[in-house]
Amino acid sequence: PQEAFLLGQGPLFFFTGTIILVTGCIFAMWLGEKITDKGIGNGISLLITVGIIATMPQSFIQEYAARVTGSNGGLMMILIELVIWWLIILASVYLVMAVRRIAVQYARRTASGSYEKNISGSRQFLPLKLNASGVMPIIFAQALMFVPGLIGGSSLLKDYSIGQWMISNFSDIFGLWYNVVFGLLIMIFTFFYTAITVNPTQMADDMKRNGGFVPGIKPGRKTGEFIDGVISHITLPGSIFLAIVAIMPSIAVMLGINSQFAHFYGGTSLLIMVGVVLD
């Protein structure tokens, strides 16, 4: 039993491993909630961000050593990489903060409590985020990217050329076909997640209930259709932009950047860091 425990086998190992993992997870959740309660920010996101940033110095040192001591571009290449990284961070900030503002006119309330639609009413804006789904499409897509390799390695296909092709192309996370399918899935999940989280009909009903209307658009159903059309138009470029940011680490690896440092050029790591810092 002791030898099996040391080798990561046996019921004792699985029992103690489960207890440790569950306890650590609950402690991390408790710590995150305490951070949130103190008003510092989203505690869980802060813990994730700290874990991501903790690996940055070592990754940069490895990239620096590979470029300078290995005579692989030198300091000039390091400077170019940092400038490109800064530009990607800037683009990620725009992705997180970009909104499409729809002008909303609120009618002035009269003394009797009724509404009057006139130009003297207050004007506000309804902000629709370019990327309303956040990093969830990337997480969903990553969860499904193991499926092609699993299908290719099944007993039905592993002995055929198509199975070997699926295994070889979808086992490398920096490969071409992996990232093409990965980007397409991100775009699909962006539309899907936005559709289930943003409800134009409810927005239109809330505006109508509070005496608000979009200038030139009839309140109610027409307003809901207008908001839905705007969301559909901004979701497409938002999904493309999100897919590009997600596959940037693979592009960085193809350009010769260390795989550890390349993870900071995009993906969930960069978007989480940008979102937490902005918060």
N, C-alpha and C positions, 0 to 999 in steps of 0.2 A: 504493500500500500504506500509506503514512504517513497519508494522508487517511482511508482506511478504518479504520485503527487508532484515530485520534482520534474517529471517529464510532461506535466500538464495533462495527465490522464486520470481516470478513476473518478468515482462518485465524490470522494472527499474534495478533490480539486474543483470540480464543477460546483459543489455546494459553497465552498469558501469563496470561489471566484464570483459567484452570483451575489453572495452577501456583500462582498466588498464593492462590486460595481453598483449595486442598488443603493448602498449606503452613501457612496461617494456622489452618486447622482442626486440623491435627496439633499445631501449637504450643499452641493453646488446650487440647487434650486433655492434652498433656504437662504444661502448667502446672497444670491441674486435678488431675492425678494426684499431682503434687508437693505441692500443698496438702493433699490427702487423706492422703498419707503422713506429713506433719508433724503430723497429728492435729487440725488446725484445724476441719475439717468436710468435707462433701462439696465437693470443689473445683469441679466443673463447676457445681453448683447455686450456689455462691458467685459464680462468674464471671457467671452469668446474672442473679443478684440485683443485683450491682453495676451491670450494664448497665441493668437496669430502674430502679434508684434514681437513676442518673446523670441521667435525663431528668425526674425529679420536680421539682427546683427551677424549671426553665424552664417546665414545665407549670403549676405553681402561680402563678408570676409572671404568666403570660398570663391565668389565671383571675382573679387579683387585679386586674389592670389592666382586664379587661373588666367586672368588677363595680363597682370603685371609680371609676376615671376615666370610665367610660362611664355612670355613674349607673344601674347595672342591679342595684340591691339594696343596694349599699354593703357596709360592714363587717359588718352584721348577717347578710346572706346568706352571706358568707364564713364567718362563725362557724357558721351552721346547716349549711353544707356540710361543715365540719370535724367537727362533732358526728356527722352522719350517717355520714361516712367512718370515724370512730372506732367507731361501733356496728357497721358492716359488718366492720371488722377484728376486733372482738371476736367476732362471729358466725363469722368464718372460723377464728379460733383454736379455738372450740368444735367446729367441723366437723372440723378436723384432729386434735384431741386426744380427741374423744368416743369412748368405748368402752363396749361392753356386756360386763360381767364375768359369767362363768359360774363358779359355785363348783365346785371339783374337790377331791374327797377322796382322799388318798393313803393306802393301807393301810400299817400298821406292819410292818416286816420283823422276823421272829423270828430267833432264834439259828441255826436250821437253814437259813435262807435263804428260807423260804416266806413268803407274805403272809397277814396277818390283816386282814380288813375290820372294823375297830372304830372307835369314835368318837375314840380317842386318836391316830389317824393325823393327819398334817399336812394342813391345809386351805390350798389355794391357789386362784387364780382364772385362768381362761382369758380373756384380753382379746380381744374381737372389735371391730375398729374400725368406727365408723359409716360412714366413707368409706375403705374398704380399697383403692380403686382410685386414689386421689390425683388428679392432674390429667390422667391418661391419657384418660379419657372426653372431656374437653374438646378435647384434641389430636386424637383420632380424629374427633370431630364436626366440628371446623374443617376437617379434611382432606377431608371429604365435602360441605361446604357449597357448594363450587364446582360440584358436579354439576348441580343444577337450572338454574343459569344456562347451563351448557354445553349441556344438553339443549335449553333454550329457544332458544339461538342456533344450533342445528344446522339443516341445510338442510331438514329435514322439518317443523320447527315454527316457524322464525323468521318466516315469512310469515303465521302464524295468530295469532289473539288470545291463545291459551293460551301460545304461545311468547313473545309480547311481555309477557304478564303475568309469566311466570317470570323474564324478563330484568330487568324493572323492580323486582320484589319481592325478588329474591335477589341483586341487585348491590349493594344498600345494606345494610351490616352492622348498621346501627342501625334497620332497618325492622322492622315488626311481624311479617310472615310469616317473615322470615329468623330472627328470634329464637324464634318459636314452634317451627319445625322444629328449630332449633339446640338448644333445651331438650329436646325429645322425643328427639333423637339422643343427648344426654348421658345421659338416664335409661336408654335402651336399652343404651348402651355401659357404663354403670356396672354393670348386672346382668351383662352379658357378661364384662367384665374381672374382676369379682369371682368369677364362676363358674370362670374358668380359672386364677385365682391362689390362691384359697382352697379347700383340699381338706378338707372335713369328715371324709371317710372316713379319710384319713391321720391327722388329728388324733385321731380316736377310737382308731385302732390304736396310735398312739404312747402315748396315755394308758393303754390296756389293757396294753401291754407294760411300762410303768413302774409298774404297780399302781395307777393312778388311775382314778377313776370319778366321774361326776356323781351326786350324791345323788338317789335316786329313779328313776334311769335305768339300765337294764341296760348293761353295757359291750359294746363292739363295734358291731354294726350299729345298734342302737337309739340309742346315743349319737351315732353319725354322723348319723342322721336328725334327732335333736334339735338338734344344732349347725347342720345345714343349714336347719332351720326357723327358728332364731333369726337366722341370716344373712339369710334371705329377708325376714324381718320388718324388720330394721334397714336393709337395703339400700334399700328403698322410700323412707323419709323421707330417707335419706342422699342418694339420687339426686335427689330433689326439691330438697333444700337446695343441692346442688352445681349444679343447673341454674339456680336463682335467683341464686346467686353469679356464675355465668358470664354471665348476661344483665344483671347490674346496670349495667355500663358503658352499655348501650343505654338503660336506664331513666334513668340520669343525664343522658345527652344529651337525651332527651325532656324532662327537667325544666330544660333550659337550661344545663347545665354544659358547659364547653369540652371538645371531643372528646378532646384530648390528656390533660387532667387526669382525664377520666371513665374512662380505662383503668385507673386505680389504684383504682377502686371495685369491682373484681371481676375475674373471668376468671383466666387462668393467671398473670398478673403478680402479683396479690394473693396467690393461693394459694402460689406459689413463694416470695415474700417471707416470708409467715407461716411456711411450713414450714422455711425456712433459718434464720430468726431463732430459732424454737423449738429447732431442733437445736443 
